[in-house]
Amino acid sequence: MMAARSLFVTLAALVLALVSSLPAFAERLVSAISAEEVKISSNFTGADILVFGEIGRDAATVPRPGKYDIVVTVEGPPEQVTTWRKERVFGLWINVNSKTYANVPSFYAAHSSSPLEEVSPDNILKQERTGLDNLPIAPVGIRFTNKEEREAFREAFLRERVEDGLYAERFDAVEFLSPTLFATNVPLPANIPTGTFTVTTFLYKDGVKLSEVEQTLSVAKTGFEQLTYSLAYEQPALYGIMAVILALFTGWMAGIIFRKN
């Protein structure tokens, strides 16, 4: 009896090892964006980026029951932002306290096919930086005296970014055109920063992340705006000289015109 039990345990271990060594078949996520570059000109009032794709399965993949969930995040280049708190001093509202946040996204949008709390547990969403509540936002070199102060500044920071149109979280914004085809429109505001953006598409099922696809989106100034921007940051001395010459020329022309009148 003991020999038979030992043989059974050995065979079971061999079967488990064989199954674990076989290649796993899973869903394959395919995603694309409507444009890889957004050009900002003098009349730029915003743009929309279409993110679309398909959930593919090969012949060996067993269909899973229930629906899939898609989450699309668009994250801009990191920047440093200072949040101020106003207080009433001698009848006037002035800035008296501030906290500086470093390496925060200059732009962030999260679109999902369902509310995020129904897509996946909070620990997974926090690990993937998905959703406004799960962004790693912490002040630089400052310790808060209490939890309430930390949360107050964090909420103020997020509220200001949302009001400016730079942060957004939209539930039910990813539409399934078929059981496997999906699409979502991500609005980009007129005040969007320039740089390289990261567009990430996640595939979830029953709270588990099955796949993800990452793409890049370039936002750049064009025309006269790009020329002045490059001069100001790359050749500040030349930019300053040109600005002074332009101001002198404008004042001289205005003097001639009004003198004739």
Secondary structure, DSSP 8 states (H G I E B T S, - for coil): -HHHHHHHHHHHHHHHHHHHHS-----EEEEEES-SEEEE-TT---EEEEEEEEEE--TTS---SS--EEEEEEE--EEEEEEEEEEEETTEEEEEEEEEEEEEESSEEEEESS-HHHHS-HHHHHHTT-SGGGS---BSS---SSHHHHHHHHHHHHHHHHHTTSEEEETT-SEESSSSEEEEEEEE-TT---EEEEEEEEEEETTEEEEEEEEEEEEEE-HHHHHHHHHHHH-HHHHHHHHHHHHHHHHHHHHHHHHH-
